């Protein structure tokens, strides 16, 4: 009984208070990769619906092309976050690693290139 109460206290009181105070919680530190990809995914998808500007480069000559790629890379970040190398029977699937590494490279190449353009 007490472990459940402790967990609920942490989940509903302690961790939200930590996020409000310092921007992240102890539980976020357990897996920064998942925390980052989950949050960046949500942010890019939302930015694709309300962005007020675009880079204006050869890659993105229009607002529509920029918004389409914000959504595309937001969904890609979500896919990276959701890839599961284990199935329900605790069997490891190394063939998924190649897909994961390609998605990760494509996402971060784009993210680094357009990092300064990610604003509303």
Biopython code that builds the backbone (N, CA, C, O; Angstrom):
import numpy as np
from Bio.PDB.StructureBuilder import StructureBuilder

atoms = [
    (1, "UNK", "N", (0.819, -1.195, 0.000)),
    (1, "UNK", "CA", (0.000, 0.000, 0.000)),
    (1, "UNK", "C", (0.865, 1.263, 0.000)),
    (1, "UNK", "O", (0.609, 2.194, -0.763)),
    (2, "UNK", "N", (1.883, 1.293, 0.851)),
    (2, "UNK", "CA", (2.698, 2.498, 0.948)),
    (2, "UNK", "C", (3.502, 2.793, -0.320)),
    (2, "UNK", "O", (3.639, 3.961, -0.681)),
    (3, "UNK", "N", (4.042, 1.778, -1.014)),
    (3, "UNK", "CA", (4.738, 2.093, -2.272)),
    (3, "UNK", "C", (3.813, 2.764, -3.288)),
    (3, "UNK", "O", (4.247, 3.653, -4.020)),
    (4, "UNK", "N", (2.547, 2.349, -3.341)),
    (4, "UNK", "CA", (1.594, 2.956, -4.261)),
    (4, "UNK", "C", (1.326, 4.414, -3.872)),
    (4, "UNK", "O", (1.270, 5.288, -4.737)),
    (5, "UNK", "N", (1.164, 4.671, -2.586)),
    (5, "UNK", "CA", (0.951, 6.049, -2.120)),
    (5, "UNK", "C", (2.159, 6.927, -2.422)),
    (5, "UNK", "O", (2.015, 8.075, -2.842)),
    (6, "UNK", "N", (3.346, 6.377, -2.204)),
    (6, "UNK", "CA", (4.571, 7.127, -2.490)),
    (6, "UNK", "C", (4.649, 7.464, -3.975)),
    (6, "UNK", "O", (4.970, 8.597, -4.337)),
    (7, "UNK", "N", (4.357, 6.487, -4.840)),
    (7, "UNK", "CA", (4.396, 6.720, -6.279)),
    (7, "UNK", "C", (3.384, 7.787, -6.688)),
    (7, "UNK", "O", (3.705, 8.682, -7.471)),
    (8, "UNK", "N", (2.159, 7.693, -6.159)),
    (8, "UNK", "CA", (1.134, 8.682, -6.510)),
    (8, "UNK", "C", (1.520, 10.082, -6.020)),
    (8, "UNK", "O", (1.277, 11.074, -6.707)),
    (9, "UNK", "N", (2.113, 10.156, -4.848)),
    (9, "UNK", "CA", (2.586, 11.444, -4.344)),
    (9, "UNK", "C", (3.626, 12.027, -5.299)),
    (9, "UNK", "O", (3.574, 13.207, -5.645)),
    (10, "UNK", "N", (4.565, 11.190, -5.716)),
    (10, "UNK", "CA", (5.605, 11.662, -6.631)),
    (10, "UNK", "C", (5.004, 12.073, -7.972)),
    (10, "UNK", "O", (5.329, 13.137, -8.499)),
    (11, "UNK", "N", (4.128, 11.233, -8.523)),
    (11, "UNK", "CA", (3.568, 11.479, -9.856)),
    (11, "UNK", "C", (2.676, 12.719, -9.900)),
    (11, "UNK", "O", (2.735, 13.494, -10.854)),
    (12, "UNK", "N", (1.853, 12.907, -8.874)),
    (12, "UNK", "CA", (0.859, 13.973, -8.920)),
    (12, "UNK", "C", (1.237, 15.226, -8.138)),
    (12, "UNK", "O", (0.611, 16.269, -8.325)),
    (13, "UNK", "N", (2.230, 15.155, -7.279)),
    (13, "UNK", "CA", (2.604, 16.328, -6.487)),
    (13, "UNK", "C", (4.077, 16.691, -6.674)),
    (13, "UNK", "O", (4.395, 17.788, -7.133)),
    (14, "UNK", "N", (4.967, 15.778, -6.320)),
    (14, "UNK", "CA", (6.398, 16.086, -6.332)),
    (14, "UNK", "C", (6.925, 16.413, -7.730)),
    (14, "UNK", "O", (7.532, 17.467, -7.921)),
    (15, "UNK", "N", (6.704, 15.524, -8.722)),
    (15, "UNK", "CA", (7.262, 15.740, -10.053)),
    (15, "UNK", "C", (6.666, 16.957, -10.754)),
    (15, "UNK", "O", (7.411, 17.709, -11.382)),
    (16, "UNK", "N", (5.337, 17.185, -10.673)),
    (16, "UNK", "CA", (4.811, 18.424, -11.276)),
    (16, "UNK", "C", (5.380, 19.686, -10.616)),
    (16, "UNK", "O", (5.634, 20.679, -11.297)),
    (17, "UNK", "N", (5.579, 19.650, -9.303)),
    (17, "UNK", "CA", (6.166, 20.815, -8.617)),
    (17, "UNK", "C", (7.601, 21.027, -9.077)),
    (17, "UNK", "O", (8.026, 22.165, -9.274)),
    (18, "UNK", "N", (8.352, 19.942, -9.250)),
    (18, "UNK", "CA", (9.719, 20.066, -9.747)),
    (18, "UNK", "C", (9.720, 20.662, -11.160)),
    (18, "UNK", "O", (10.548, 21.520, -11.465)),
    (19, "UNK", "N", (8.802, 20.214, -12.021)),
    (19, "UNK", "CA", (8.730, 20.748, -13.389)),
    (19, "UNK", "C", (8.389, 22.236, -13.374)),
    (19, "UNK", "O", (8.933, 23.009, -14.163)),
    (20, "UNK", "N", (7.493, 22.633, -12.480)),
    (20, "UNK", "CA", (7.121, 24.043, -12.382)),
    (20, "UNK", "C", (8.292, 24.881, -11.889)),
    (20, "UNK", "O", (8.476, 26.015, -12.332)),
    (21, "UNK", "N", (9.078, 24.331, -10.981)),
    (21, "UNK", "CA", (10.178, 25.087, -10.384)),
    (21, "UNK", "C", (11.420, 25.121, -11.270)),
    (21, "UNK", "O", (12.009, 26.183, -11.477)),
    (22, "UNK", "N", (11.823, 23.948, -11.801)),
    (22, "UNK", "CA", (13.094, 23.920, -12.528)),
    (22, "UNK", "C", (12.970, 23.471, -13.983)),
    (22, "UNK", "O", (13.980, 23.386, -14.681)),
    (23, "UNK", "N", (11.751, 23.182, -14.458)),
    (23, "UNK", "CA", (11.545, 22.830, -15.856)),
    (23, "UNK", "C", (11.641, 21.349, -16.166)),
    (23, "UNK", "O", (11.357, 20.952, -17.296)),
    (24, "UNK", "N", (12.016, 20.540, -15.242)),
    (24, "UNK", "CA", (12.099, 19.088, -15.407)),
    (24, "UNK", "C", (11.987, 18.456, -14.033)),
    (24, "UNK", "O", (12.115, 19.131, -13.011)),
    (25, "UNK", "N", (11.747, 17.147, -14.020)),
    (25, "UNK", "CA", (11.598, 16.454, -12.738)),
    (25, "UNK", "C", (12.622, 15.337, -12.623)),
    (25, "UNK", "O", (13.324, 15.008, -13.579)),
    (26, "UNK", "N", (12.686, 14.770, -11.440)),
    (26, "UNK", "CA", (13.565, 13.613, -11.237)),
    (26, "UNK", "C", (13.230, 12.501, -12.219)),
    (26, "UNK", "O", (14.133, 11.852, -12.748)),
    (27, "UNK", "N", (11.948, 12.271, -12.469)),
    (27, "UNK", "CA", (11.557, 11.195, -13.380)),
    (27, "UNK", "C", (11.984, 11.488, -14.819)),
    (27, "UNK", "O", (12.234, 10.557, -15.585)),
    (28, "UNK", "N", (12.070, 12.765, -15.198)),
    (28, "UNK", "CA", (12.546, 13.114, -16.538)),
    (28, "UNK", "C", (14.021, 12.756, -16.713)),
    (28, "UNK", "O", (14.463, 12.435, -17.817)),
    (29, "UNK", "N", (14.769, 12.812, -15.632)),
    (29, "UNK", "CA", (16.196, 12.497, -15.694)),
    (29, "UNK", "C", (16.457, 11.011, -15.899)),
    (29, "UNK", "O", (17.549, 10.626, -16.317)),
    (30, "UNK", "N", (15.482, 10.186, -15.616)),
    (30, "UNK", "CA", (15.669, 8.740, -15.755)),
    (30, "UNK", "C", (15.910, 8.358, -17.207)),
    (30, "UNK", "O", (16.598, 7.374, -17.481)),
    (31, "UNK", "N", (15.355, 9.122, -18.141)),
    (31, "UNK", "CA", (15.515, 8.813, -19.552)),
    (31, "UNK", "C", (15.374, 10.109, -20.351)),
    (31, "UNK", "O", (14.307, 10.399, -20.894)),
    (32, "UNK", "N", (16.437, 10.870, -20.416)),
    (32, "UNK", "CA", (16.404, 12.170, -21.080)),
    (32, "UNK", "C", (16.048, 12.017, -22.553)),
    (32, "UNK", "O", (15.341, 12.862, -23.102)),
    (33, "UNK", "N", (16.520, 10.964, -23.200)),
    (33, "UNK", "CA", (16.230, 10.739, -24.622)),
    (33, "UNK", "C", (14.718, 10.701, -24.862)),
    (33, "UNK", "O", (14.211, 11.416, -25.726)),
    (34, "UNK", "N", (14.006, 9.882, -24.112)),
    (34, "UNK", "CA", (12.557, 9.784, -24.307)),
    (34, "UNK", "C", (11.860, 11.089, -23.953)),
    (34, "UNK", "O", (10.943, 11.511, -24.659)),
    (35, "UNK", "N", (12.280, 11.730, -22.873)),
    (35, "UNK", "CA", (11.680, 13.007, -22.470)),
    (35, "UNK", "C", (11.868, 14.037, -23.582)),
    (35, "UNK", "O", (10.927, 14.746, -23.941)),
    (36, "UNK", "N", (13.078, 14.120, -24.124)),
    (36, "UNK", "CA", (13.383, 15.086, -25.169)),
    (36, "UNK", "C", (12.570, 14.810, -26.432)),
    (36, "UNK", "O", (11.925, 15.716, -26.961)),
    (37, "UNK", "N", (12.595, 13.573, -26.919)),
    (37, "UNK", "CA", (11.910, 13.261, -28.170)),
    (37, "UNK", "C", (10.392, 13.418, -28.030)),
    (37, "UNK", "O", (9.731, 13.893, -28.954)),
    (38, "UNK", "N", (9.844, 13.026, -26.890)),
    (38, "UNK", "CA", (8.406, 13.181, -26.678)),
    (38, "UNK", "C", (8.006, 14.652, -26.693)),
    (38, "UNK", "O", (7.016, 15.021, -27.325)),
    (39, "UNK", "N", (8.766, 15.488, -26.004)),
    (39, "UNK", "CA", (8.419, 16.905, -25.921)),
    (39, "UNK", "C", (8.707, 17.652, -27.215)),
    (39, "UNK", "O", (7.899, 18.481, -27.632)),
    (40, "UNK", "N", (9.828, 17.382, -27.855)),
    (40, "UNK", "CA", (10.137, 18.037, -29.127)),
    (40, "UNK", "C", (9.111, 17.652, -30.179)),
    (40, "UNK", "O", (8.711, 18.488, -30.990)),
    (41, "UNK", "N", (8.685, 16.402, -30.176)),
    (41, "UNK", "CA", (7.657, 15.962, -31.112)),
    (41, "UNK", "C", (6.398, 16.801, -30.960)),
    (41, "UNK", "O", (5.874, 17.329, -31.942)),
    (42, "UNK", "N", (5.921, 16.922, -29.749)),
    (42, "UNK", "CA", (4.706, 17.709, -29.495)),
    (42, "UNK", "C", (4.894, 19.167, -29.893)),
    (42, "UNK", "O", (3.996, 19.784, -30.467)),
    (43, "UNK", "N", (6.061, 19.712, -29.587)),
    (43, "UNK", "CA", (6.323, 21.117, -29.881)),
    (43, "UNK", "C", (6.376, 21.383, -31.385)),
    (43, "UNK", "O", (5.814, 22.373, -31.854)),
    (44, "UNK", "N", (7.041, 20.519, -32.139)),
    (44, "UNK", "CA", (7.127, 20.712, -33.587)),
    (44, "UNK", "C", (5.755, 20.588, -34.243)),
    (44, "UNK", "O", (5.422, 21.362, -35.140)),
    (45, "UNK", "N", (4.967, 19.625, -33.802)),
    (45, "UNK", "CA", (3.623, 19.458, -34.373)),
    (45, "UNK", "C", (2.766, 20.685, -34.063)),
    (45, "UNK", "O", (2.055, 21.177, -34.938)),
    (46, "UNK", "N", (2.826, 21.177, -32.844)),
    (46, "UNK", "CA", (2.056, 22.389, -32.521)),
    (46, "UNK", "C", (2.578, 23.595, -33.293)),
    (46, "UNK", "O", (1.791, 24.408, -33.777)),
    (47, "UNK", "N", (3.892, 23.716, -33.412)),
    (47, "UNK", "CA", (4.480, 24.829, -34.146)),
    (47, "UNK", "C", (4.028, 24.811, -35.607)),
    (47, "UNK", "O", (3.878, 25.866, -36.224)),
    (48, "UNK", "N", (3.814, 23.625, -36.155)),
    (48, "UNK", "CA", (3.372, 23.529, -37.553)),
    (48, "UNK", "C", (1.973, 24.110, -37.761)),
    (48, "UNK", "O", (1.599, 24.435, -38.888)),
    (49, "UNK", "N", (1.208, 24.240, -36.692)),
    (49, "UNK", "CA", (-0.151, 24.776, -36.819)),
    (49, "UNK", "C", (-0.233, 26.263, -36.517)),
    (49, "UNK", "O", (-1.235, 26.901, -36.840)),
    (50, "UNK", "N", (0.808, 26.832, -35.901)),
    (50, "UNK", "CA", (0.701, 28.241, -35.505)),
    (50, "UNK", "C", (1.934, 29.072, -35.775)),
    (50, "UNK", "O", (2.043, 30.195, -35.282)),
    (51, "UNK", "N", (2.851, 28.550, -36.537)),
    (51, "UNK", "CA", (4.079, 29.274, -36.822)),
    (51, "UNK", "C", (3.779, 30.523, -37.643)),
    (51, "UNK", "O", (2.967, 30.490, -38.567)),
    (52, "UNK", "N", (4.441, 31.621, -37.297)),
    (52, "UNK", "CA", (4.207, 32.894, -37.977)),
    (52, "UNK", "C", (5.267, 33.200, -39.032)),
    (52, "UNK", "O", (5.125, 34.173, -39.772)),
    (53, "UNK", "N", (6.318, 32.401, -39.118)),
    (53, "UNK", "CA", (7.364, 32.677, -40.084)),
    (53, "UNK", "C", (7.996, 31.406, -40.600)),
    (53, "UNK", "O", (7.659, 30.307, -40.160)),
    (54, "UNK", "N", (8.918, 31.561, -41.539)),
    (54, "UNK", "CA", (9.632, 30.424, -42.104)),
    (54, "UNK", "C", (11.007, 30.896, -42.551)),
    (54, "UNK", "O", (11.222, 32.096, -42.722)),
    (55, "UNK", "N", (11.941, 29.969, -42.744)),
    (55, "UNK", "CA", (13.322, 30.363, -43.039)),
    (55, "UNK", "C", (13.491, 31.157, -44.331)),
    (55, "UNK", "O", (14.366, 32.020, -44.400)),
    (56, "UNK", "N", (12.693, 30.896, -45.342)),
    (56, "UNK", "CA", (12.835, 31.618, -46.608)),
    (56, "UNK", "C", (14.081, 31.201, -47.379)),
    (56, "UNK", "O", (14.649, 31.999, -48.124)),
    (57, "UNK", "N", (14.504, 29.960, -47.201)),
    (57, "UNK", "CA", (15.673, 29.434, -47.904)),
    (57, "UNK", "C", (15.217, 28.669, -49.146)),
    (57, "UNK", "O", (14.021, 28.547, -49.411)),
    (58, "UNK", "N", (16.192, 28.155, -49.905)),
    (58, "UNK", "CA", (15.844, 27.336, -51.074)),
    (58, "UNK", "C", (15.064, 26.095, -50.654)),
    (58, "UNK", "O", (14.190, 25.631, -51.386)),
    (59, "UNK", "N", (15.381, 25.554, -49.467)),
    (59, "UNK", "CA", (14.658, 24.386, -48.969)),
    (59, "UNK", "C", (13.215, 24.726, -48.594)),
    (59, "UNK", "O", (12.319, 23.893, -48.731)),
    (60, "UNK", "N", (13.001, 25.933, -48.128)),
    (60, "UNK", "CA", (11.673, 26.361, -47.651)),
    (60, "UNK", "C", (11.313, 27.731, -48.228)),
    (60, "UNK", "O", (11.387, 28.743, -47.531)),
    (61, "UNK", "N", (10.924, 27.757, -49.503)),
    (61, "UNK", "CA", (10.582, 29.041, -50.124)),
    (61, "UNK", "C", (9.200, 29.562, -49.714)),
    (61, "UNK", "O", (8.879, 30.729, -49.941)),
    (62, "UNK", "N", (8.382, 28.684, -49.106)),
    (62, "UNK", "CA", (7.031, 29.104, -48.712)),
    (62, "UNK", "C", (6.736, 28.683, -47.281)),
    (62, "UNK", "O", (7.366, 27.785, -46.723)),
    (63, "UNK", "N", (5.765, 29.358, -46.720)),
    (63, "UNK", "CA", (5.289, 29.032, -45.379)),
    (63, "UNK", "C", (4.735, 27.606, -45.329)),
    (63, "UNK", "O", (4.944, 26.890, -44.350)),
    (64, "UNK", "N", (4.037, 27.199, -46.376)),
    (64, "UNK", "CA", (3.418, 25.869, -46.406)),
    (64, "UNK", "C", (4.458, 24.756, -46.373)),
    (64, "UNK", "O", (4.270, 23.748, -45.691)),
    (65, "UNK", "N", (5.555, 24.935, -47.109)),
    (65, "UNK", "CA", (6.599, 23.900, -47.123)),
    (65, "UNK", "C", (7.255, 23.770, -45.752)),
    (65, "UNK", "O", (7.602, 22.668, -45.327)),
    (66, "UNK", "N", (7.422, 24.887, -45.068)),
    (66, "UNK", "CA", (8.019, 24.882, -43.728)),
    (66, "UNK", "C", (7.090, 24.177, -42.740)),
    (66, "UNK", "O", (7.525, 23.318, -41.972)),
    (67, "UNK", "N", (5.813, 24.545, -42.767)),
    (67, "UNK", "CA", (4.852, 23.928, -41.850)),
    (67, "UNK", "C", (4.716, 22.425, -42.102)),
    (67, "UNK", "O", (4.573, 21.643, -41.162)),
    (68, "UNK", "N", (4.762, 22.029, -43.371)),
    (68, "UNK", "CA", (4.675, 20.595, -43.693)),
    (68, "UNK", "C", (5.859, 19.840, -43.092)),
    (68, "UNK", "O", (5.688, 18.747, -42.553)),
    (69, "UNK", "N", (7.051, 20.415, -43.181)),
    (69, "UNK", "CA", (8.216, 19.725, -42.621)),
    (69, "UNK", "C", (8.261, 19.799, -41.098)),
    (69, "UNK", "O", (8.771, 18.879, -40.460)),
    (70, "UNK", "N", (7.747, 20.858, -40.507)),
    (70, "UNK", "CA", (7.654, 20.888, -39.041)),
    (70, "UNK", "C", (6.806, 19.711, -38.562)),
    (70, "UNK", "O", (7.162, 19.027, -37.602)),
    (71, "UNK", "N", (5.691, 19.486, -39.236)),
    (71, "UNK", "CA", (4.835, 18.358, -38.869)),
    (71, "UNK", "C", (5.526, 17.032, -39.167)),
    (71, "UNK", "O", (5.487, 16.111, -38.351)),
    (72, "UNK", "N", (6.160, 16.933, -40.341)),
    (72, "UNK", "CA", (6.860, 15.707, -40.732)),
    (72, "UNK", "C", (7.920, 15.330, -39.700)),
    (72, "UNK", "O", (7.998, 14.174, -39.284)),
    (73, "UNK", "N", (8.732, 16.297, -39.287)),
    (73, "UNK", "CA", (9.804, 15.993, -38.335)),
    (73, "UNK", "C", (9.268, 15.838, -36.911)),
    (73, "UNK", "O", (9.875, 15.141, -36.097)),
    (74, "UNK", "N", (8.149, 16.473, -36.604)),
    (74, "UNK", "CA", (7.501, 16.221, -35.324)),
    (74, "UNK", "C", (7.013, 14.784, -35.234)),
    (74, "UNK", "O", (7.176, 14.126, -34.207)),
    (75, "UNK", "N", (6.413, 14.305, -36.314)),
    (75, "UNK", "CA", (5.952, 12.914, -36.347)),
    (75, "UNK", "C", (7.134, 11.944, -36.349)),
    (75, "UNK", "O", (7.056, 10.859, -35.773)),
    (76, "UNK", "N", (8.231, 12.343, -37.001)),
    (76, "UNK", "CA", (9.430, 11.509, -37.001)),
    (76, "UNK", "C", (9.996, 11.400, -35.587)),
    (76, "UNK", "O", (10.415, 10.320, -35.170)),
    (77, "UNK", "N", (10.011, 12.505, -34.850)),
    (77, "UNK", "CA", (10.491, 12.472, -33.465)),
    (77, "UNK", "C", (9.619, 11.545, -32.628)),
    (77, "UNK", "O", (10.123, 10.804, -31.784)),
    (78, "UNK", "N", (8.314, 11.586, -32.862)),
    (78, "UNK", "CA", (7.406, 10.694, -32.139)),
    (78, "UNK", "C", (7.706, 9.232, -32.484)),
    (78, "UNK", "O", (7.702, 8.364, -31.611)),
    (79, "UNK", "N", (7.964, 8.973, -33.763)),
    (79, "UNK", "CA", (8.275, 7.609, -34.183)),
    (79, "UNK", "C", (9.569, 7.115, -33.527)),
    (79, "UNK", "O", (9.650, 5.964, -33.100)),
    (80, "UNK", "N", (10.569, 7.982, -33.448)),
    (80, "UNK", "CA", (11.827, 7.627, -32.773)),
    (80, "UNK", "C", (11.540, 7.281, -31.322)),
    (80, "UNK", "O", (12.046, 6.290, -30.795)),
    (81, "UNK", "N", (10.722, 8.107, -30.683)),
    (81, "UNK", "CA", (10.365, 7.898, -29.283)),
    (81, "UNK", "C", (9.619, 6.583, -29.074)),
    (81, "UNK", "O", (9.795, 5.912, -28.057)),
    (82, "UNK", "N", (8.779, 6.222, -30.056)),
    (82, "UNK", "CA", (7.904, 5.062, -29.876)),
    (82, "UNK", "C", (8.491, 3.738, -30.373)),
    (82, "UNK", "O", (7.911, 2.684, -30.116)),
    (83, "UNK", "N", (9.624, 3.768, -31.075)),
    (83, "UNK", "CA", (10.203, 2.501, -31.547)),
    (83, "UNK", "C", (10.515, 1.618, -30.355)),
    (83, "UNK", "O", (11.157, 2.036, -29.391)),
    (84, "UNK", "N", (10.051, 0.402, -30.448)),
    (84, "UNK", "CA", (10.239, -0.552, -29.357)),
    (84, "UNK", "C", (11.035, -1.739, -29.883)),
    (84, "UNK", "O", (10.606, -2.434, -30.805)),
    (85, "UNK", "N", (12.196, -1.959, -29.284)),
    (85, "UNK", "CA", (13.064, -3.058, -29.705)),
    (85, "UNK", "C", (12.648, -4.389, -29.085)),
    (85, "UNK", "O", (13.229, -5.432, -29.383)),
    (86, "UNK", "N", (11.650, -4.342, -28.231)),
    (86, "UNK", "CA", (11.198, -5.546, -27.530)),
    (86, "UNK", "C", (9.739, -5.788, -27.858)),
    (86, "UNK", "O", (8.959, -4.840, -27.944)),
    (87, "UNK", "N", (9.358, -7.038, -28.041)),
    (87, "UNK", "CA", (7.945, -7.317, -28.235)),
    (87, "UNK", "C", (7.345, -7.760, -26.905)),
    (87, "UNK", "O", (8.031, -7.762, -25.883)),
    (88, "UNK", "N", (6.101, -8.126, -26.916)),
    (88, "UNK", "CA", (5.414, -8.503, -25.687)),
    (88, "UNK", "C", (5.980, -9.720, -24.993)),
    (88, "UNK", "O", (5.680, -9.970, -23.826)),
    (89, "UNK", "N", (6.792, -10.476, -25.699)),
    (89, "UNK", "CA", (7.362, -11.690, -25.116)),
    (89, "UNK", "C", (8.812, -11.481, -24.692)),
    (89, "UNK", "O", (9.538, -12.450, -24.472)),
    (90, "UNK", "N", (9.232, -10.248, -24.579)),
    (90, "UNK", "CA", (10.602, -9.897, -24.177)),
    (90, "UNK", "C", (11.648, -10.435, -25.146)),
    (90, "UNK", "O", (12.732, -10.854, -24.739)),
    (91, "UNK", "N", (11.312, -10.417, -26.420)),
    (91, "UNK", "CA", (12.253, -10.824, -27.454)),
    (91, "UNK", "C", (12.815, -9.564, -28.096)),
    (91, "UNK", "O", (12.065, -8.704, -28.558)),
    (92, "UNK", "N", (14.128, -9.464, -28.121)),
    (92, "UNK", "CA", (14.814, -8.305, -28.694)),
    (92, "UNK", "C", (14.816, -8.390, -30.219)),
    (92, "UNK", "O", (15.057, -9.457, -30.782)),
    (93, "UNK", "N", (14.548, -7.274, -30.883)),
    (93, "UNK", "CA", (14.497, -7.224, -32.341)),
    (93, "UNK", "C", (15.568, -6.259, -32.857)),
    (93, "UNK", "O", (15.295, -5.073, -33.045)),
    (94, "UNK", "N", (16.787, -6.762, -33.086)),
    (94, "UNK", "CA", (17.869, -5.879, -33.532)),
    (94, "UNK", "C", (17.642, -5.288, -34.917)),
    (94, "UNK", "O", (18.249, -4.270, -35.251)),
    (95, "UNK", "N", (16.783, -5.899, -35.732)),
    (95, "UNK", "CA", (16.533, -5.355, -37.070)),
    (95, "UNK", "C", (15.898, -3.966, -36.997)),
    (95, "UNK", "O", (15.999, -3.194, -37.951)),
    (96, "UNK", "N", (15.256, -3.641, -35.897)),
    (96, "UNK", "CA", (14.661, -2.320, -35.726)),
    (96, "UNK", "C", (15.718, -1.249, -35.467)),
    (96, "UNK", "O", (15.448, -0.058, -35.615)),
    (97, "UNK", "N", (16.918, -1.672, -35.082)),
    (97, "UNK", "CA", (17.990, -0.728, -34.791)),
    (97, "UNK", "C", (18.388, 0.066, -36.033)),
    (97, "UNK", "O", (18.649, 1.265, -35.937)),
    (98, "UNK", "N", (18.436, -0.577, -37.183)),
    (98, "UNK", "CA", (18.804, 0.109, -38.422)),
    (98, "UNK", "C", (17.784, 1.205, -38.750)),
    (98, "UNK", "O", (18.163, 2.323, -39.100)),
    (99, "UNK", "N", (16.510, 0.888, -38.638)),
    (99, "UNK", "CA", (15.450, 1.868, -38.876)),
    (99, "UNK", "C", (15.571, 3.031, -37.881)),
    (99, "UNK", "O", (15.472, 4.198, -38.258)),
    (100, "UNK", "N", (15.785, 2.693, -36.618)),
    (100, "UNK", "CA", (15.929, 3.691, -35.561)),
    (100, "UNK", "C", (17.102, 4.638, -35.849)),
    (100, "UNK", "O", (16.960, 5.857, -35.752)),
    (101, "UNK", "N", (18.253, 4.070, -36.200)),
    (101, "UNK", "CA", (19.439, 4.881, -36.454)),
    (101, "UNK", "C", (19.246, 5.798, -37.661)),
    (101, "UNK", "O", (19.712, 6.938, -37.647)),
    (102, "UNK", "N", (18.568, 5.319, -38.701)),
    (102, "UNK", "CA", (18.309, 6.154, -39.876)),
    (102, "UNK", "C", (17.368, 7.300, -39.517)),
    (102, "UNK", "O", (17.624, 8.450, -39.871)),
    (103, "UNK", "N", (16.290, 6.991, -38.822)),
    (103, "UNK", "CA", (15.364, 8.048, -38.399)),
    (103, "UNK", "C", (16.062, 9.073, -37.523)),
    (103, "UNK", "O", (15.883, 10.278, -37.696)),
    (104, "UNK", "N", (16.853, 8.589, -36.590)),
    (104, "UNK", "CA", (17.556, 9.486, -35.674)),
    (104, "UNK", "C", (18.507, 10.408, -36.432)),
    (104, "UNK", "O", (18.555, 11.609, -36.162)),
    (105, "UNK", "N", (19.263, 9.852, -37.379)),
    (105, "UNK", "CA", (20.192, 10.667, -38.169)),
    (105, "UNK", "C", (19.445, 11.708, -38.998)),
    (105, "UNK", "O", (19.810, 12.883, -39.001)),
    (106, "UNK", "N", (18.394, 11.274, -39.704)),
    (106, "UNK", "CA", (17.614, 12.210, -40.519)),
    (106, "UNK", "C", (17.028, 13.329, -39.664)),
    (106, "UNK", "O", (17.084, 14.501, -40.036)),
    (107, "UNK", "N", (16.469, 12.959, -38.521)),
    (107, "UNK", "CA", (15.855, 13.963, -37.652)),
    (107, "UNK", "C", (16.894, 14.960, -37.142)),
    (107, "UNK", "O", (16.696, 16.170, -37.250)),
    (108, "UNK", "N", (17.981, 14.469, -36.595)),
    (108, "UNK", "CA", (18.950, 15.389, -35.998)),
    (108, "UNK", "C", (19.738, 16.183, -37.030)),
    (108, "UNK", "O", (20.177, 17.293, -36.730)),
    (109, "UNK", "N", (19.935, 15.655, -38.234)),
    (109, "UNK", "CA", (20.545, 16.466, -39.296)),
    (109, "UNK", "C", (19.664, 17.675, -39.585)),
    (109, "UNK", "O", (20.153, 18.799, -39.702)),
    (110, "UNK", "N", (18.349, 17.430, -39.698)),
    (110, "UNK", "CA", (17.412, 18.527, -39.948)),
    (110, "UNK", "C", (17.335, 19.467, -38.750)),
    (110, "UNK", "O", (17.362, 20.688, -38.905)),
    (111, "UNK", "N", (17.241, 18.893, -37.562)),
    (111, "UNK", "CA", (17.092, 19.683, -36.340)),
    (111, "UNK", "C", (18.272, 20.625, -36.140)),
    (111, "UNK", "O", (18.078, 21.792, -35.801)),
    (112, "UNK", "N", (19.478, 20.140, -36.341)),
    (112, "UNK", "CA", (20.671, 20.979, -36.190)),
    (112, "UNK", "C", (20.698, 22.070, -37.263)),
    (112, "UNK", "O", (21.014, 23.224, -36.974)),
    (113, "UNK", "N", (20.367, 21.700, -38.492)),
    (113, "UNK", "CA", (20.403, 22.670, -39.604)),
    (113, "UNK", "C", (19.417, 23.813, -39.386)),
    (113, "UNK", "O", (19.725, 24.964, -39.695)),
    (114, "UNK", "N", (18.242, 23.505, -38.858)),
    (114, "UNK", "CA", (17.201, 24.525, -38.713)),
    (114, "UNK", "C", (16.915, 24.920, -37.266)),
    (114, "UNK", "O", (15.868, 25.497, -36.971)),
    (115, "UNK", "N", (17.820, 24.618, -36.393)),
    (115, "UNK", "CA", (17.638, 24.907, -34.962)),
    (115, "UNK", "C", (17.296, 26.375, -34.712)),
    (115, "UNK", "O", (16.409, 26.680, -33.916)),
    (116, "UNK", "N", (17.993, 27.274, -35.384)),
    (116, "UNK", "CA", (17.769, 28.713, -35.165)),
    (116, "UNK", "C", (16.437, 29.199, -35.741)),
    (116, "UNK", "O", (15.998, 30.309, -35.439)),
    (117, "UNK", "N", (15.802, 28.378, -36.561)),
    (117, "UNK", "CA", (14.528, 28.772, -37.185)),
    (117, "UNK", "C", (13.314, 28.240, -36.442)),
    (117, "UNK", "O", (12.180, 28.455, -36.872)),
    (118, "UNK", "N", (13.539, 27.547, -35.332)),
    (118, "UNK", "CA", (12.430, 26.934, -34.594)),
    (118, "UNK", "C", (11.876, 27.927, -33.560)),
    (118, "UNK", "O", (12.185, 27.856, -32.370)),
    (119, "UNK", "N", (11.072, 28.824, -34.045)),
    (119, "UNK", "CA", (10.452, 29.824, -33.187)),
    (119, "UNK", "C", (9.088, 30.171, -33.767)),
    (119, "UNK", "O", (8.801, 29.876, -34.927)),
    (120, "UNK", "N", (8.262, 30.794, -32.957)),
    (120, "UNK", "CA", (6.911, 31.175, -33.389)),
    (120, "UNK", "C", (6.876, 32.668, -33.649)),
    (120, "UNK", "O", (5.834, 33.205, -34.023)),
]
sb = StructureBuilder()
sb.init_structure("model")
sb.init_model(0)
sb.init_chain("A")
sb.init_seg("    ")
for serial, (resi, resn, name, xyz) in enumerate(atoms, 1):
    if name == "N":
        sb.init_residue(resn, " ", resi, " ")
    sb.init_atom(name, np.array(xyz, "f"), 0.0, 1.0, " ", f" {name:<3s}", serial, name[0])
structure = sb.get_structure()
